Amino acid sequence: MSLKRDRVAAVIAGVLVMITIPPVSAQRPCQVTFPTDSLSIPYMSSETEVTTDPHSKIWTKTTSAWISKDCTRTLGYPDLKTEVKGFWTDSHLYLLFTCPYRTLNLFLPSQNDRDRDKLWDKDVVEMFLGDDWKNIRRYREFEIAPTGDWVDLAIDLNKESYDQIWNSGWQTQARIDEKAHIWYAAAKIPLKSVSSSPVRPGTRWRMNLYRIDGAGPDTQRRFLCWQPTCVVNHDPNHVPEAFGTLVFGEKM
């Protein structure tokens, strides 16, 4: 089943509006350039609890990616520039998102004990990860909201399948710093939930990182990508041919 059909329809509707009534300041869609972006993250020898504190020692020797541009246009949001820190251990991938915000669009009350359906309809960060370089339309999707709500899905675009019953066994944390107008999301993802093959220094996965921000219909919300997907006729996130690369690096 396709749990994101509503989003796709809204995006297409927005594109038709843009075509029929072009805004004065409209920008042409970007073009994906190859090779796409890559992020190399360091190896840590010991497991740890996940935390949303960016000053914690577990995040001090990590590497960062930045998300600041719209997925389908060369439109930047410097005030929303999002940092993503990462590292890996023998059994887990750790990621921390630092997200400045204008206002928050949330599901309330929060629901942290199970998958939150349609979490992508509110503010959220998303991680798409896959190890299959031949069938690139199969991958995993992970999402976290500022409230700590989450969802993980097994994606197979060939079957139009967004399997929400699948459970990765991941751990998440999230918090909102209202004074600083920043929200944080941290993930501890089992490597085996994405790949059945051993992960070693030099292993490469396919990856894209996203942030969805703002209220209203999808045509008014902000869809930000780490690796731009540059599409204008369907969901700007599920574009595996435009994914970047996650490189599992050496110990720092």
KOLNUPA-334921 format. One record per residue: residue number from 1; z, y, x of N, C-alpha, C, CB in turn. Coordinates in steps of 0.05 Angstrom, whole numbers. Glycine has a CB too. Layout:
[rec NUM, [Z, Y, X], [Z, Y, X], [Z, Y, X], [Z, Y, X]]
...
END
This chain:
[rec 1, [0, -24, 17], [0, 0, 0], [0, 25, 18], [24, 0, -19]]
[rec 2, [-10, 47, 8], [-10, 72, 23], [11, 91, 12], [-38, 85, 21]]
[rec 3, [32, 94, 26], [54, 112, 17], [47, 141, 22], [79, 105, 32]]
[rec 4, [25, 147, 36], [19, 174, 43], [-6, 185, 29], [15, 177, 73]]
[rec 5, [-14, 171, 7], [-38, 180, -7], [-36, 208, -17], [-43, 161, -30]]
[rec 6, [-11, 216, -27], [-8, 243, -37], [-12, 263, -16], [20, 246, -49]]
[rec 7, [-3, 258, 8], [-6, 277, 30], [-36, 280, 37], [9, 268, 55]]
[rec 8, [-50, 257, 38], [-78, 258, 45], [-93, 274, 24], [-90, 229, 46]]
[rec 9, [-87, 270, -2], [-101, 284, -23], [-96, 314, -21], [-93, 274, -51]]
[rec 10, [-71, 321, -15], [-64, 350, -12], [-79, 363, 11], [-34, 353, -9]]
[rec 11, [-80, 348, 33], [-94, 359, 57], [-124, 363, 50], [-91, 340, 81]]
[rec 12, [-136, 343, 37], [-165, 346, 30], [-169, 369, 11], [-175, 320, 17]]
[rec 13, [-150, 373, -9], [-153, 395, -27], [-151, 421, -12], [-131, 394, -48]]
[rec 14, [-133, 423, 7], [-131, 447, 23], [-156, 453, 39], [-108, 445, 42]]
[rec 15, [-169, 432, 49], [-193, 436, 64], [-215, 447, 46], [-202, 409, 77]]
[rec 16, [-217, 436, 21], [-237, 446, 3], [-233, 475, -4], [-237, 429, -23]]
[rec 17, [-208, 483, -7], [-202, 511, -12], [-211, 528, 11], [-172, 515, -17]]
[rec 18, [-206, 518, 36], [-213, 533, 60], [-244, 536, 61], [-203, 519, 85]]
[rec 19, [-258, 515, 52], [-287, 516, 53], [-299, 536, 33], [-299, 488, 49]]
[rec 20, [-287, 535, 9], [-298, 551, -13], [-290, 580, -11], [-291, 540, -39]]
[rec 21, [-265, 585, -1], [-255, 613, 2], [-245, 616, 30], [-233, 619, -20]]
[rec 22, [-262, 620, 50], [-253, 622, 77], [-235, 646, 82], [-276, 622, 96]]
[rec 23, [-211, 642, 94], [-194, 665, 100], [-207, 682, 121], [-167, 655, 108]]
[rec 24, [-199, 707, 121], [-211, 726, 140], [-206, 718, 169], [-200, 754, 135]]
[rec 25, [-182, 707, 174], [-175, 701, 201], [-178, 671, 208], [-146, 710, 207]]
[rec 26, [-194, 656, 192], [-196, 628, 196], [-206, 621, 224], [-215, 616, 175]]
[rec 27, [-196, 599, 235], [-204, 591, 262], [-219, 564, 259], [-180, 588, 281]]
[rec 28, [-238, 560, 276], [-253, 535, 275], [-235, 512, 285], [-278, 536, 292]]
[rec 29, [-239, 488, 274], [-224, 465, 284], [-228, 461, 314], [-231, 440, 268]]
[rec 30, [-207, 451, 326], [-209, 445, 355], [-226, 420, 359], [-181, 442, 368]]
[rec 31, [-232, 415, 384], [-247, 390, 392], [-228, 374, 411], [-274, 397, 406]]
[rec 32, [-225, 349, 404], [-208, 332, 421], [-222, 328, 448], [-203, 304, 408]]
[rec 33, [-208, 332, 469], [-219, 328, 496], [-206, 303, 509], [-214, 353, 514]]
[rec 34, [-222, 289, 524], [-213, 264, 536], [-215, 266, 567], [-230, 240, 527]]
[rec 35, [-195, 255, 581], [-173, 240, 570], [-153, 258, 555], [-158, 225, 593]]
[rec 36, [-140, 246, 535], [-120, 261, 520], [-95, 264, 536], [-114, 247, 493]]
[rec 37, [-75, 279, 526], [-51, 285, 540], [-35, 259, 546], [-33, 304, 524]]
[rec 38, [-19, 261, 567], [-2, 238, 574], [26, 249, 581], [-13, 222, 598]]
[rec 39, [46, 233, 576], [74, 239, 583], [86, 216, 598], [90, 245, 557]]
[rec 40, [94, 221, 623], [107, 200, 639], [137, 204, 638], [97, 201, 669]]
[rec 41, [152, 184, 630], [181, 186, 627], [195, 169, 647], [189, 179, 598]]
[rec 42, [218, 177, 657], [232, 162, 678], [247, 138, 667], [251, 180, 693]]
[rec 43, [253, 120, 685], [269, 96, 679], [298, 101, 686], [258, 72, 695]]
[rec 44, [316, 93, 668], [345, 93, 673], [355, 65, 673], [359, 111, 652]]
[rec 45, [373, 58, 691], [381, 30, 695], [401, 21, 674], [392, 27, 722]]
[rec 46, [416, 39, 661], [437, 30, 642], [432, 41, 614], [464, 39, 652]]
[rec 47, [440, 25, 595], [438, 33, 567], [460, 54, 561], [440, 9, 548]]
[rec 48, [455, 70, 540], [475, 90, 532], [473, 95, 503], [471, 116, 548]]
[rec 49, [493, 108, 492], [492, 116, 464], [473, 140, 462], [520, 123, 453]]
[rec 50, [459, 142, 440], [441, 164, 436], [457, 189, 427], [419, 157, 415]]
[rec 51, [449, 213, 436], [463, 237, 429], [443, 260, 425], [483, 244, 451]]
[rec 52, [450, 279, 408], [434, 302, 403], [442, 326, 420], [435, 310, 374]]
[rec 53, [460, 322, 438], [469, 344, 456], [449, 346, 479], [498, 339, 467]]
[rec 54, [432, 368, 480], [412, 370, 501], [424, 374, 528], [394, 393, 494]]
[rec 55, [450, 381, 530], [463, 385, 556], [477, 360, 566], [483, 408, 553]]
[rec 56, [476, 339, 550], [488, 314, 559], [474, 304, 584], [486, 293, 536]]
[rec 57, [489, 290, 601], [478, 281, 627], [455, 262, 623], [500, 269, 643]]
[rec 58, [453, 248, 600], [432, 229, 596], [405, 243, 594], [437, 211, 571]]
[rec 59, [405, 268, 587], [379, 283, 584], [373, 301, 608], [380, 300, 559]]
[rec 60, [390, 301, 628], [386, 320, 650], [363, 313, 669], [411, 323, 666]]
[rec 61, [357, 287, 671], [336, 278, 689], [311, 268, 675], [347, 257, 708]]
[rec 62, [308, 276, 650], [285, 267, 634], [261, 285, 639], [293, 266, 605]]
[rec 63, [239, 277, 628], [215, 295, 628], [210, 304, 599], [190, 280, 639]]
[rec 64, [194, 325, 596], [191, 337, 569], [161, 340, 561], [204, 364, 569]]
[rec 65, [157, 338, 536], [131, 345, 523], [138, 368, 504], [118, 321, 508]]
[rec 66, [117, 384, 497], [121, 407, 480], [102, 406, 456], [117, 433, 496]]
[rec 67, [112, 413, 433], [96, 414, 408], [97, 442, 398], [106, 393, 387]]
[rec 68, [74, 455, 397], [74, 483, 388], [48, 491, 374], [77, 502, 412]]
[rec 69, [29, 473, 371], [4, 480, 358], [-2, 463, 333], [-19, 476, 378]]
[rec 70, [-17, 475, 315], [-26, 461, 291], [-43, 437, 299], [-41, 481, 273]]
[rec 71, [-43, 416, 283], [-58, 392, 289], [-88, 395, 287], [-49, 370, 271]]
[rec 72, [-97, 412, 269], [-125, 413, 263], [-139, 439, 272], [-129, 410, 234]]
[rec 73, [-124, 458, 282], [-136, 483, 291], [-121, 492, 316], [-133, 505, 269]]
[rec 74, [-132, 511, 330], [-120, 522, 354], [-101, 545, 345], [-141, 533, 374]]
[rec 75, [-83, 538, 327], [-64, 557, 316], [-36, 551, 327], [-63, 557, 285]]
[rec 76, [-24, 571, 341], [2, 566, 354], [25, 577, 338], [2, 578, 381]]
[rec 77, [48, 564, 341], [73, 573, 329], [94, 576, 351], [83, 552, 307]]
[rec 78, [93, 597, 367], [111, 599, 389], [141, 600, 382], [105, 624, 405]]
[rec 79, [147, 610, 358], [175, 610, 349], [185, 583, 341], [178, 630, 326]]
[rec 80, [167, 564, 337], [175, 536, 329], [171, 517, 352], [159, 527, 305]]
[rec 81, [166, 527, 376], [159, 509, 399], [181, 488, 403], [156, 526, 424]]
[rec 82, [173, 463, 401], [191, 441, 400], [190, 425, 426], [184, 422, 376]]
[rec 83, [213, 420, 438], [214, 404, 463], [221, 376, 456], [235, 416, 482]]
[rec 84, [208, 357, 469], [214, 328, 466], [220, 317, 493], [190, 313, 452]]
[rec 85, [245, 308, 497], [253, 296, 522], [253, 265, 519], [281, 306, 531]]
[rec 86, [247, 251, 541], [247, 222, 539], [254, 208, 565], [220, 214, 530]]
[rec 87, [264, 183, 562], [268, 165, 584], [269, 137, 572], [294, 171, 600]]
[rec 88, [269, 117, 590], [269, 89, 580], [288, 72, 597], [241, 77, 580]]
[rec 89, [297, 50, 584], [314, 30, 598], [300, 3, 595], [343, 30, 587]]
[rec 90, [313, -18, 604], [302, -45, 602], [296, -53, 573], [320, -65, 614]]
[rec 91, [310, -41, 554], [307, -50, 526], [301, -28, 506], [331, -64, 518]]
[rec 92, [302, -2, 514], [299, 19, 494], [283, 43, 504], [326, 28, 485]]
[rec 93, [271, 57, 486], [259, 83, 490], [277, 104, 477], [229, 84, 479]]
[rec 94, [284, 125, 492], [301, 146, 482], [285, 172, 480], [326, 150, 501]]
[rec 95, [287, 186, 458], [273, 211, 454], [292, 231, 441], [248, 207, 437]]
[rec 96, [290, 256, 449], [305, 278, 437], [287, 301, 430], [328, 287, 456]]
[rec 97, [287, 310, 405], [272, 332, 395], [290, 356, 392], [257, 326, 369]]
[rec 98, [282, 379, 403], [296, 405, 399], [278, 423, 383], [305, 418, 426]]
[rec 99, [286, 430, 359], [268, 443, 339], [278, 469, 329], [263, 424, 316]]
[rec 100, [269, 492, 341], [276, 518, 328], [264, 519, 300], [266, 542, 346]]
[rec 101, [277, 533, 282], [267, 534, 255], [270, 562, 243], [280, 513, 237]]
[rec 102, [254, 567, 222], [256, 592, 206], [274, 587, 183], [227, 601, 196]]
[rec 103, [267, 568, 166], [284, 559, 144], [281, 529, 143], [275, 571, 116]]
[rec 104, [299, 516, 127], [298, 487, 126], [289, 477, 99], [326, 475, 133]]
[rec 105, [274, 455, 99], [265, 443, 74], [274, 414, 75], [233, 444, 72]]
[rec 106, [295, 407, 59], [310, 382, 62], [312, 367, 36], [338, 388, 73]]
[rec 107, [315, 340, 39], [324, 324, 17], [355, 325, 17], [314, 294, 20]]
[rec 108, [367, 332, -6], [395, 333, -9], [403, 319, -35], [406, 362, -8]]
[rec 109, [425, 303, -34], [442, 297, -11], [427, 279, 9], [468, 284, -20]]
[rec 110, [437, 277, 33], [424, 261, 53], [428, 231, 47], [436, 267, 81]]
[rec 111, [411, 214, 59], [412, 186, 55], [407, 172, 82], [390, 176, 33]]
[rec 112, [428, 167, 96], [426, 157, 124], [428, 127, 127], [446, 170, 141]]
[rec 113, [434, 113, 105], [440, 84, 107], [415, 67, 102], [461, 77, 87]]
[rec 114, [393, 79, 96], [368, 63, 91], [344, 82, 93], [369, 49, 63]]
[rec 115, [320, 70, 93], [296, 86, 94], [295, 107, 72], [271, 68, 93]]
[rec 116, [286, 131, 78], [282, 152, 58], [252, 153, 52], [293, 179, 68]]
[rec 117, [245, 145, 28], [217, 145, 20], [206, 174, 19], [213, 132, -8]]
[rec 118, [181, 177, 28], [167, 203, 28], [182, 224, 44], [163, 212, -1]]
[rec 119, [195, 216, 66], [209, 234, 82], [191, 256, 93], [223, 220, 105]]
[rec 120, [165, 249, 97], [146, 268, 107], [140, 292, 88], [120, 254, 113]]
[rec 121, [151, 291, 64], [147, 313, 45], [166, 337, 51], [151, 304, 17]]
[rec 122, [185, 333, 70], [204, 353, 78], [202, 357, 108], [233, 346, 69]]
[rec 123, [220, 374, 119], [220, 378, 148], [226, 352, 162], [240, 400, 156]]
[rec 124, [211, 346, 184], [213, 321, 197], [200, 322, 224], [202, 298, 180]]
[rec 125, [209, 305, 242], [194, 299, 267], [185, 270, 265], [211, 304, 292]]
[rec 126, [162, 264, 277], [150, 238, 276], [141, 228, 303], [126, 238, 256]]
[rec 127, [144, 202, 307], [135, 189, 332], [117, 166, 324], [160, 179, 349]]
[rec 128, [92, 166, 333], [74, 144, 329], [70, 129, 356], [46, 154, 317]]
[rec 129, [76, 104, 356], [75, 88, 381], [60, 62, 377], [104, 83, 391]]
[rec 130, [43, 55, 396], [29, 30, 395], [22, 20, 423], [4, 33, 379]]
[rec 131, [21, -7, 426], [15, -18, 452], [-13, -31, 452], [36, -38, 460]]
[rec 132, [-26, -32, 429], [-52, -46, 427], [-75, -26, 433], [-55, -58, 399]]
[rec 133, [-88, -30, 455], [-110, -12, 463], [-137, -22, 453], [-111, -10, 493]]
[rec 134, [-137, -45, 439], [-162, -55, 428], [-163, -49, 398], [-165, -85, 432]]
[rec 135, [-142, -57, 384], [-140, -50, 355], [-122, -26, 353], [-129, -75, 338]]
[rec 136, [-133, -3, 357], [-117, 22, 358], [-106, 31, 331], [-133, 44, 370]]
[rec 137, [-115, 17, 310], [-107, 25, 283], [-81, 11, 274], [-129, 19, 263]]
[rec 138, [-69, -4, 292], [-43, -16, 287], [-22, -4, 306], [-44, -47, 292]]
[rec 139, [-1, 7, 294], [20, 20, 310], [45, 23, 293], [10, 48, 320]]
[rec 140, [66, 35, 304], [91, 39, 290], [96, 69, 286], [114, 26, 306]]
[rec 141, [109, 75, 264], [115, 103, 258], [145, 106, 254], [100, 112, 232]]
[rec 142, [157, 126, 266], [185, 132, 265], [189, 161, 257], [200, 126, 292]]
[rec 143, [207, 167, 238], [211, 194, 229], [241, 200, 226], [197, 199, 202]]
[rec 144, [249, 225, 233], [276, 234, 230], [276, 262, 218], [292, 233, 257]]
[rec 145, [294, 267, 199], [297, 294, 187], [322, 308, 198], [299, 291, 156]]
[rec 146, [324, 334, 194], [348, 348, 204], [374, 337, 193], [346, 378, 197]]
[rec 147, [374, 326, 169], [398, 315, 156], [406, 287, 168], [393, 312, 127]]
[rec 148, [388, 276, 185], [393, 249, 195], [379, 228, 178], [422, 243, 196]]
[rec 149, [366, 235, 156], [350, 216, 141], [328, 206, 159], [337, 230, 116]]
[rec 150, [319, 181, 154], [300, 169, 172], [282, 149, 157], [314, 155, 195]]
[rec 151, [260, 142, 169], [243, 120, 159], [228, 109, 183], [224, 130, 136]]
[rec 152, [224, 83, 183], [206, 70, 203], [187, 52, 188], [223, 54, 224]]
[rec 153, [162, 52, 198], [140, 38, 184], [122, 24, 204], [124, 58, 167]]
[rec 154, [112, 1, 195], [91, -13, 210], [64, -6, 198], [96, -44, 209]]
[rec 155, [47, 7, 214], [22, 17, 204], [-2, -1, 212], [17, 45, 216]]
[rec 156, [-19, -7, 192], [-44, -21, 197], [-65, -7, 180], [-42, -52, 190]]
[rec 157, [-79, 12, 192], [-99, 28, 178], [-122, 11, 168], [-109, 50, 195]]
[rec 158, [-128, -11, 181], [-150, -29, 173], [-144, -41, 145], [-154, -52, 193]]
[rec 159, [-118, -44, 139], [-110, -56, 113], [-98, -34, 95], [-89, -78, 117]]
[rec 160, [-100, -9, 104], [-88, 13, 89], [-58, 7, 83], [-103, 19, 63]]
[rec 161, [-45, -4, 103], [-17, -13, 100], [2, 5, 115], [-14, -42, 110]]
[rec 162, [22, 15, 100], [44, 31, 112], [70, 17, 104], [44, 61, 101]]
[rec 163, [77, -4, 119], [98, -23, 111], [125, -11, 116], [95, -49, 127]]
[rec 164, [139, -3, 95], [165, 8, 96], [187, -13, 96], [170, 28, 74]]
[rec 165, [180, -38, 89], [200, -59, 90], [206, -67, 119], [189, -84, 74]]
[rec 166, [187, -64, 137], [191, -70, 165], [215, -54, 176], [166, -63, 181]]
[rec 167, [231, -67, 192], [254, -54, 204], [254, -57, 234], [280, -66, 192]]
[rec 168, [254, -34, 248], [253, -34, 277], [279, -40, 290], [242, -8, 287]]
[rec 169, [302, -34, 276], [328, -37, 289], [335, -13, 306], [329, -62, 305]]
[rec 170, [322, 10, 302], [327, 33, 319], [353, 47, 311], [304, 53, 317]]
[rec 171, [362, 65, 328], [385, 82, 323], [377, 111, 323], [408, 76, 343]]
[rec 172, [389, 127, 306], [381, 155, 304], [406, 173, 302], [363, 160, 280]]
[rec 173, [403, 198, 310], [423, 219, 306], [408, 245, 300], [441, 222, 331]]
[rec 174, [420, 262, 284], [408, 288, 279], [431, 308, 272], [388, 287, 255]]
[rec 175, [426, 333, 278], [446, 354, 271], [431, 381, 269], [469, 355, 291]]
[rec 176, [444, 399, 254], [433, 426, 251], [452, 446, 263], [427, 432, 221]]
[rec 177, [442, 463, 281], [458, 485, 292], [449, 510, 277], [453, 488, 323]]
[rec 178, [463, 517, 255], [455, 539, 238], [457, 566, 252], [472, 539, 213]]
[rec 179, [476, 569, 270], [479, 594, 284], [455, 600, 302], [505, 594, 300]]
[rec 180, [446, 579, 316], [424, 582, 335], [396, 578, 321], [426, 562, 357]]
[rec 181, [396, 569, 296], [372, 563, 282], [355, 542, 297], [355, 589, 277]]
[rec 182, [369, 521, 305], [356, 498, 318], [367, 472, 306], [362, 499, 349]]
[rec 183, [349, 453, 301], [358, 427, 293], [349, 406, 314], [348, 419, 265]]
[rec 184, [364, 385, 316], [360, 365, 337], [357, 337, 324], [383, 365, 357]]
[rec 185, [340, 321, 336], [337, 293, 327], [334, 276, 352], [312, 290, 308]]
[rec 186, [349, 254, 352], [349, 236, 375], [343, 207, 365], [375, 237, 391]]
[rec 187, [328, 192, 381], [321, 165, 373], [325, 146, 397], [291, 164, 364]]
[rec 188, [334, 122, 390], [337, 100, 409], [321, 77, 397], [367, 92, 414]]
[rec 189, [297, 73, 408], [278, 54, 396], [276, 29, 413], [250, 67, 393]]
[rec 190, [282, 5, 401], [278, -20, 416], [249, -23, 425], [287, -44, 399]]
[rec 191, [245, -29, 451], [218, -33, 461], [204, -56, 446], [219, -38, 491]]
[rec 192, [219, -76, 440], [208, -100, 427], [198, -94, 399], [228, -122, 427]]
[rec 193, [207, -72, 387], [197, -65, 360], [169, -54, 360], [216, -44, 347]]
[rec 194, [159, -46, 384], [132, -36, 387], [115, -56, 401], [132, -10, 402]]
[rec 195, [126, -70, 421], [109, -88, 437], [124, -115, 442], [102, -75, 463]]
[rec 196, [109, -136, 441], [120, -163, 448], [116, -168, 478], [106, -185, 432]]
[rec 197, [102, -151, 492], [98, -154, 521], [120, -140, 536], [70, -143, 529]]
[rec 198, [127, -150, 560], [147, -137, 576], [138, -109, 584], [153, -153, 601]]
[rec 199, [157, -90, 584], [151, -63, 592], [161, -59, 621], [164, -42, 573]]
[rec 200, [144, -50, 638], [150, -47, 667], [141, -19, 675], [137, -69, 684]]
[rec 201, [150, -9, 698], [139, 16, 708], [108, 14, 710], [150, 23, 736]]
[rec 202, [95, 34, 699], [66, 33, 698], [55, 25, 671], [55, 16, 719]]
[rec 203, [71, 12, 654], [62, 5, 627], [54, 30, 612], [84, -10, 611]]
[rec 204, [33, 28, 596], [23, 51, 581], [21, 44, 551], [-5, 60, 592]]
[rec 205, [32, 61, 535], [30, 58, 506], [13, 81, 495], [57, 58, 492]]
[rec 206, [2, 77, 472], [-11, 99, 457], [10, 114, 441], [-34, 88, 439]]
[rec 207, [8, 140, 440], [29, 156, 427], [19, 183, 417], [52, 160, 447]]
[rec 208, [30, 191, 395], [29, 219, 387], [56, 227, 376], [6, 225, 367]]
[rec 209, [62, 253, 378], [87, 264, 369], [81, 287, 350], [105, 274, 393]]
[rec 210, [96, 289, 329], [90, 309, 308], [115, 322, 298], [75, 295, 285]]
[rec 211, [111, 345, 286], [132, 359, 271], [119, 371, 246], [145, 381, 288]]
[rec 212, [131, 366, 223], [122, 377, 198], [144, 397, 189], [117, 355, 176]]
[rec 213, [136, 421, 182], [155, 443, 178], [146, 460, 154], [157, 460, 203]]
[rec 214, [166, 469, 139], [161, 488, 118], [161, 476, 90], [134, 501, 122]]
[rec 215, [164, 494, 70], [165, 486, 42], [138, 490, 28], [186, 502, 27]]
[rec 216, [136, 480, 4], [111, 484, -12], [93, 460, -9], [97, 509, -3]]
[rec 217, [69, 462, -21], [49, 441, -18], [39, 438, 11], [25, 446, -37]]
[rec 218, [27, 415, 17], [19, 410, 44], [0, 432, 55], [6, 383, 46]]
[rec 219, [-16, 444, 37], [-35, 464, 45], [-21, 489, 56], [-53, 472, 22]]
[rec 220, [5, 492, 50], [21, 515, 60], [41, 508, 82], [35, 527, 37]]
[rec 221, [44, 482, 87], [63, 473, 107], [50, 473, 135], [74, 445, 100]]
[rec 222, [67, 470, 155], [57, 470, 183], [58, 442, 194], [74, 490, 200]]
[rec 223, [35, 432, 202], [32, 405, 214], [27, 409, 244], [9, 388, 200]]
[rec 224, [47, 404, 260], [44, 409, 289], [42, 382, 303], [68, 424, 300]]
[rec 225, [25, 381, 324], [20, 357, 339], [24, 362, 369], [-8, 346, 334]]
[rec 226, [34, 342, 383], [34, 343, 413], [6, 341, 423], [52, 321, 425]]
[rec 227, [-8, 320, 414], [-36, 316, 421], [-53, 324, 396], [-42, 287, 430]]
[rec 228, [-68, 346, 397], [-83, 355, 374], [-102, 333, 364], [-99, 380, 380]]
[rec 229, [-104, 330, 338], [-122, 310, 326], [-148, 323, 316], [-108, 295, 304]]
[rec 230, [-147, 348, 310], [-171, 364, 304], [-187, 355, 280], [-189, 364, 328]]
[rec 231, [-174, 342, 261], [-189, 333, 237], [-185, 353, 214], [-180, 305, 228]]
[rec 232, [-204, 355, 196], [-202, 374, 174], [-207, 360, 147], [-221, 396, 178]]
[rec 233, [-212, 334, 147], [-219, 321, 122], [-200, 299, 113], [-246, 310, 124]]
[rec 234, [-178, 295, 127], [-158, 275, 119], [-132, 281, 133], [-167, 246, 124]]
[rec 235, [-112, 265, 128], [-85, 268, 140], [-88, 273, 170], [-68, 243, 135]]
[rec 236, [-78, 296, 180], [-81, 303, 208], [-65, 286, 227], [-75, 331, 212]]
[rec 237, [-46, 270, 217], [-29, 255, 235], [-40, 227, 242], [-1, 252, 223]]
[rec 238, [-50, 213, 222], [-59, 185, 226], [-88, 185, 237], [-58, 169, 200]]
[rec 239, [-90, 193, 262], [-116, 195, 275], [-113, 181, 302], [-127, 225, 278]]
[rec 240, [-112, 154, 303], [-105, 140, 327], [-125, 144, 350], [-103, 111, 322]]
[rec 241, [-150, 150, 343], [-169, 154, 365], [-163, 179, 381], [-197, 156, 353]]
[rec 242, [-145, 196, 371], [-138, 221, 385], [-110, 219, 398], [-140, 244, 367]]
[rec 243, [-97, 196, 396], [-70, 194, 408], [-71, 199, 438], [-59, 166, 402]]
[rec 244, [-48, 209, 447], [-44, 211, 476], [-32, 186, 488], [-26, 235, 482]]
[rec 245, [-21, 188, 512], [-11, 164, 526], [18, 169, 535], [-28, 158, 550]]
[rec 246, [35, 149, 530], [62, 148, 540], [62, 129, 564], [83, 139, 519]]
[rec 247, [70, 140, 587], [71, 124, 612], [100, 119, 619], [57, 139, 635]]
[rec 248, [107, 93, 623], [134, 86, 631], [136, 88, 662], [141, 57, 622]]
[rec 249, [151, 108, 671], [151, 115, 699], [173, 100, 715], [155, 144, 702]]
[rec 250, [175, 107, 740], [194, 96, 758], [222, 109, 755], [185, 98, 788]]
[rec 251, [242, 98, 767], [268, 109, 766], [268, 136, 781], [289, 90, 779]]
[rec 252, [282, 156, 769], [284, 182, 782], [310, 185, 797], [282, 205, 760]]
END
